[in-house]
Each structure stands twice: as structure tokens, then as C-alpha cells.
Amino acid sequence: DPQSIRTNPAVIASYLGTDERAIQRSNTSE
């Protein structure tokens, strides 16, 4: 599910190529 991907920093990092900024955004959005 898209939500699972968005809420999973590890998946986001893997998807974007370990983009720490994206992980921080995910945590901030939540």
C-alpha cells in the first residue's frame, strides 16, 4: 500500500536511493 511505503523510512530511502531528506520529510509529515 502507498501509505505503508510513505510511513516506512527504510522503504523511502531505498526507493529514492537513501535520501535522508525524504526520510526527514516523512517524519515531519507524520
C-alpha positions in Angstrom: 0.0 0.0 0.0 1.2 3.5 -0.8 0.7 4.6 2.8 2.9 1.8 4.1 5.7 3.0 1.8 5.3 6.6 2.8 5.4 5.7 6.5 8.4 3.4 6.2 11.7 5.4 6.1 13.6 2.3 5.1 11.4 1.9 2.0 11.6 5.6 1.2 15.4 5.5 1.5 15.6 2.5 -0.8 13.1 4.0 -3.2 14.8 7.3 -3.5 18.3 6.0 -3.1 18.8 6.5 0.6 17.7 10.1 0.6 17.9 11.3 4.2 15.9 14.4 3.3 13.0 12.3 2.2 13.2 10.4 5.5 13.1 13.7 7.4 10.1 14.8 5.4 8.3 11.6 6.2 8.9 12.0 9.9 7.8 15.7 9.7 4.6 14.9 7.8 3.7 12.4 10.5 
